[in-house]
């Protein structure tokens, strides 16, 4: 099982980014996938996930209405669309399936 997040970068407050998570070694459509992030000096927190069973999505309150998770099963890729970014969204973002967490990608929101 492997996951690789990409698409991070620097953006101004209010901007947008789309992260991608390339997966391999398992069947994406049958798996619940989540994104977590770790802000500087803080513990890692789970922020949202997409369920395997019905494609339902769950978001933590801090990103609700701004972030969207989606997946393309044919491409074995999960996406995280981030809009209206805030400085507090800065951190390393990871995609996860079960106990497996891929290498993260850094998002910096700063003016």
C-alpha positions as CSV (number, residue, x, y, z in Angstrom):
1,X,0.0,0.0,0.0
2,X,1.4,3.4,-1.0
3,X,0.1,6.9,-1.0
4,X,1.8,10.0,-2.3
5,X,0.5,13.5,-1.7
6,X,1.4,16.3,-4.1
7,X,0.3,19.8,-5.1
8,X,1.3,21.8,-2.1
9,X,2.8,25.2,-2.3
10,X,2.6,28.8,-1.1
11,X,-0.6,30.8,-1.5
12,X,-2.0,34.1,-0.2
13,X,-4.9,34.1,2.2
14,X,-8.1,33.6,0.3
15,X,-6.4,31.6,-2.4
16,X,-6.9,28.0,-3.5
17,X,-4.9,24.9,-4.0
18,X,-5.8,21.4,-5.2
19,X,-3.8,18.5,-3.6
20,X,-3.6,15.1,-5.2
21,X,-3.0,11.7,-3.6
22,X,-1.8,9.0,-5.9
23,X,-2.5,5.5,-4.5
24,X,-1.4,2.0,-5.3
25,X,-1.5,-1.4,-3.8
26,X,-5.2,-1.5,-2.9
27,X,-8.5,-0.9,-4.5
28,X,-9.4,2.7,-4.0
29,X,-13.2,2.4,-4.5
30,X,-13.4,-0.1,-1.7
31,X,-11.4,2.0,0.8
32,X,-12.1,4.9,3.1
33,X,-9.5,7.6,2.5
34,X,-8.7,10.6,4.7
35,X,-6.7,13.7,4.7
36,X,-4.9,15.0,7.8
37,X,-2.6,17.9,8.4
38,X,0.1,18.9,10.8
39,X,0.6,22.6,11.5
40,X,3.9,23.8,12.7
41,X,4.4,23.0,16.4
42,X,1.0,21.2,16.6
43,X,-0.2,17.6,16.6
44,X,-1.5,16.1,13.4
45,X,-5.3,16.3,13.0
46,X,-7.7,14.5,10.7
47,X,-9.6,17.0,8.7
48,X,-11.8,15.0,6.3
49,X,-12.4,11.7,4.7
50,X,-14.4,10.0,2.0
51,X,-16.1,6.7,2.8
52,X,-15.8,3.6,0.8
53,X,-19.3,2.4,1.4
54,X,-21.3,5.2,-0.1
55,X,-18.9,7.9,-1.0
56,X,-20.1,10.0,1.9
57,X,-17.8,12.7,3.1
58,X,-17.0,14.0,6.6
59,X,-15.3,17.2,7.4
60,X,-13.9,18.8,10.5
61,X,-15.6,22.0,11.4
62,X,-12.6,24.2,10.6
63,X,-12.6,23.2,6.9
64,X,-16.3,22.7,6.3
65,X,-17.5,24.8,3.4
66,X,-14.0,25.5,2.2
67,X,-12.4,22.1,1.5
68,X,-13.8,19.3,-0.7
69,X,-12.6,15.7,-1.0
70,X,-13.2,13.6,-4.0
71,X,-11.7,10.6,-5.7
72,X,-11.2,9.2,-9.2
73,X,-11.2,5.5,-8.9
74,X,-10.1,4.9,-12.5
75,X,-7.0,7.0,-11.8
76,X,-6.5,5.7,-8.3
77,X,-6.3,9.3,-7.1
78,X,-7.9,11.2,-4.3
79,X,-8.2,15.0,-4.4
80,X,-8.4,17.7,-1.8
81,X,-9.8,21.0,-3.2
82,X,-9.0,23.8,-0.8
83,X,-10.6,27.3,-1.2
84,X,-10.6,30.4,0.9
85,X,-7.4,29.4,2.5
86,X,-6.3,30.9,5.8
87,X,-3.0,31.2,7.5
88,X,-4.1,28.6,10.0
89,X,-4.4,26.1,7.2
90,X,-0.6,26.1,6.9
91,X,0.9,22.7,7.5
92,X,2.0,19.4,6.0
93,X,-1.0,17.6,4.4
94,X,-1.1,13.8,4.3
95,X,-3.5,11.3,2.8
96,X,-4.2,8.1,4.7
97,X,-5.9,4.7,4.3
98,X,-6.3,2.7,7.5
99,X,-3.0,2.8,9.4
100,X,-1.0,3.8,6.3
101,X,0.0,7.4,5.8
102,X,1.9,8.6,2.8
103,X,4.5,11.3,2.5
104,X,3.0,14.7,3.0
105,X,3.0,17.9,1.0
106,X,3.6,21.3,2.5
107,X,0.9,24.1,2.2
108,X,1.9,27.6,3.3
109,X,-0.7,30.3,3.5
110,X,0.8,33.7,4.0
111,X,0.7,37.2,2.7
